Amino acid sequence: MNLEISGKTALVTGSTAGIGLAIARTLAQEGAEVILNGRNKERTDALARKMMDELPGTRFRAVAADFSKVDDINALLADVSEVDILVNNVGIFEPKEFADIPDEDWFRFFEVNVMSGVRLSRHYFPAMLAKGWGRIIFVSSESGLQIPTEMIHYGMTKTAQLAVSRGLAELTTGTEVTVNTILPGPTFSEGVGDFIGNMAAMNKVTVEEMEKDFFKHARPTSIIKRFATTQEVANLVAYLVSPLASATNGAAIRVDGGVTKTIA
């Protein structure tokens, strides 16, 4: 299927690994010029070169920025003045008991997970409206609907993204600009793979057995009973940022394997 995004420019934050990299790769393969983002300049530059070597004909740029630092964000915005597609993917998480989460962690999580998307959208959104076309995606999580008790501060930020996304969508009335949120569930990224591998080794079982145990006890509501792949998440994003999804706006769309047990 031709997603009709050839020639578009896309910025994907937090795109040196995991879901972000899968999104970046998929958009580039569909013809978009993709701006990769990571905290480390050397690693991000090297990855952009590697991607173009592995995927002949694709176009990648690299822009380093740490989204906990306002100066880094301002430098990114000065370097990348305008984009057609913005994917607010960058995020941090850390399991921690509620009573042990200090104020600093609450502010840090909000700064990176929420304000990153706010600041970038505030910059790029007006130009999209003026141009008459644009796509903004917030990568939230099923944790925004089902707050995980082991990291309430993370769940809070994922819920906040839903509010920001819907509010921005309301400002696009009558235009060809859309703003949507996706809600991935358990996804087999590098970090998750390491976690499951370590747990399997500790319990002296195979990774497959550990995955089965995870969905039996930790995420029993999953319908697919497995981790989604990063590519499965990227496929949804690629569709939503394309002109083919022009009637989808202000939506929160799940790619969670059925973990969330609500209809609406």
C-alpha positions, 0 to 999 in steps of 0.5 A: 500500500502506498501511504502517500508520505513520500517527500514529507519530513518527519521528526520522531523523538526518542528514535534510536531504539525500540518503538521509536526506531521502528517508526522511523525506519517504517516512515523512511521506507515509505519515502519520508525524510526522517529526523532521528533523535537521541541524547547522544550525538555520536550514536545518533549520527552513526545510526542515521548513517547505518540506516541509510546504508541498510535501506538504500534510497532512504533519507535520515538526519540526526539531531541529538537532544536530551528532553530533560534539558530545555536548552537542548530542546531549543537547539533542536527547534532552531535546527529543525524549524518545520516538519510535516509529521511529529511523533512524540515518542520519547519517554522514560519509565521506572517501577517504584513504590508510590511512597518512595517516589519523591517530588523530583521524580514526579517533575522529571517524568512530567518534564520528559514525557509530557512537556517534550510533546507540549514544547515541540507541538507548540512550535510545529503546530502553528506552521502545520495549520498555516500550511494546511497539512500536518500530523502529530502523534503522541505515543502514550500507553495502555498505562494511561488508562490502566494506571500501573500501581508499580509506577503511578507517576509514569501512568500519570504522564501517559494520561496527561498525553491523552488530554494534550492530544485531544485538546490540540485536535480540537484546534484543527477544526476544518483543516487537514491537520490531525492529532492522535494518540496511540496506546501500545501495550506490552511491546518487545523492545530492547529493554523489555527483551533484556528484562524478560531475559534476565527474569528467565535466567533468574528463574531458570526457565526459557524466555518463552516460558517467562513470556507465558508466565508474564501474560498469565500473572502480570497482564492476564487481560491480554487477548493475544497473550504475547508481546507486540512487536515494535513493527506492529506499533510502527505500522499503526503510526505509519497509517495514522500519519498518512493522508489515508487516515485523514478522517481519524482525528482526536482519537486514542487508538490502542495497539495493546493486544487487548489488554485494556478491558473497556469498549470505549 
